[in-house]
Amino acid sequence: MPLLAFLILAGLPLAEIAVFIEAGAAIGVWPVVGLVAISAFAGIWLMRLQGPATLRRAQATMQRGEPPVAEMLDGAILFIAAVLMVIPGFLTSIFGLLLLIAPLRRLAAGLVARRMAMRAQVHIHKAGMRRGPGGGPVIDAADWEVEEERDGTSDTGPGARRLPPGRPED
């Protein structure tokens, strides 16, 4: 993985420079500068447009009681596409434009989700719980505090005890 990161960080700028030189020779310097500027403005426009739209989709999904995983991945990939378009260069802009195509974006999201699932780790901390006779957890209530009612308006008079929720009176 470090080798891949090095190749990307060292190779991408060199490839962009080579493409700039070839494009400048083919169409001229100012058209190349214009295309890079148009790509940057398109990336900024995309960020401003897609950010709130993705947020609305995620909120709608949460209102239905579902986790907004697909919407969050979609929004993250759209953000990456916009950043790639803002970075000066033809290759990064092409990758950004490819990520704007919905089927390719879903493919990238699937790859990212699979990669994240393979690397996911779950840690369970039991915090002092032990198993009871029926196999369920035993919760020791010795550490629970009983608070006194302060206003004296309780049904059982001043100084009534308040038990934890779901706990019947003794």
N, C-alpha and C positions, 0 to 999 in steps of 0.2 A: 504494500500500500504506500509506504513512503517513496518508493521508486516511481510509482504512478503519479503521485502528487508532484514530485520533482519534474517528471517529464511534462506534465501539464503546465506547471509554472514556468519552466524554461522553454518548452517547445511551442506553446501557444503564442507567446509574443514574437518569437522568430517566424512562425508561420504567418502571423498577421502582417509582419513587416514585408515578408516575401509577397504576399497577396497585394499589399499596398503598392509595392514597386511595380508588379505586373499590371495592376489595374491602372496605375498612373501612366504607364507606358501605353496602355491600350486606349484609354478614354481621356487622359489628361488629369492634371493635378486638381483643378477646381471642381470638376464633376465628382472626383473621389471624395473631396472634402464635403461637398454638398450631400452625397449619399450617406456619409458618416453622420452629418448633422441631422439629416432626416431620420435616420435610424435612432439617434439619441432622443429626438423629440417624440418619436413614436413610442419608444420605451417609457418615457415619462408619462405620456398620455395614457398608455396602457396601465401603468401603476395607479394613476388617479381614477381611471374608469373601473378597473376590475377589483380594486381593493374593497370599496363599499358594496359592490355587487356580491362578492364572495362572502362578505360579512352578513349580508341579508339572507343569503342561501343557508349559511350556517345557523343563523338565528331561527329560520323557519324549520330547519331540521331538528333543532333542540326543542322547539315548541311542540313538535310531534312526539317528543320523548325519545328521540334517537340520537346517538352520538354523531357529531358532525365530522367524522373522520375523513370521508371522501371530499367534503367541501374544503376542509383544512388542507388536505394534500393538494387539491386542485388550486387553491389560493396560493400555496407555497410555490407550486411549479409555475403558476402565472407570474409570481413575483420574480422568480429566477429568470424566466423568459424576459421580463422587462429589464432586469439588471443586465442581462446579456446584451440586450439591444442598446442600452445606454453606454456600455463599455465600447470605446472606439475600436472598430475592427469589423471586417466583413465576415470572418468565420464565426465570431461570437454572435453577430447579428443574425446570421443564418441559423445557428442553433436556437437562438431566441425565437425566430420566426417559426421554426419547426415545432417548438413547444406550444405555439399558439393554435396549432391544428389539434382539434379535440381528440381524435383517435390516438394521435401520437402522445398527447398529454396524458391520456388515460393509461397508455402503455408505460410511460415513464412513472406515473403514480403507482401502478402495479409493481414495477420493479423496485421502487423505493419502499413500498409497503412490505414486500417480501423480504427485502434486505433488512428492514427494521425488525420484522418479526423473527428473523433468524438470529439477530443480535440481542433480542429482548431478554431480560432477566427479571424474574419475579422473586422478590424477597418477602417472606412472611415473618412478622415478629409477633410472637404470642403474648407478650407482655404479662407474664406470670399466670396465664390461664392453664388449667389442668383438666383432664378428662374426668367426667363423673361416671356413675354406674351405668347410665344409658348410652354412654359414648359421647354425649354432648359436653360442652364446656361447663366447668364449675366456676362460678363467680363468687369470690369471697366478699361478703357484704360487711365484714368487720371494719373496713376502712371507710365506709360511707358515713358522712356526717348528717346529723339530724339538726335541722334549724328550727329555732323557735319563731312562732308567729309574733310579729311586733305590734300589729295594730289592734289586736284583741277582738277582731270581728269574726273569728272563726266559728264554725258550728259547734265545736266542742269547748269553746271558752278560751280565755287568755292562756297563752303558753302551750297551745296545742302543737303536737308534733306534725311535721310534714315529711312524708316518706317519699322515696324515689318513685318515679312514674311506673305504673303497672304493678306496684307492690301492695298487696292487701293489708289491711289493718290487722295487728296481732290480737 
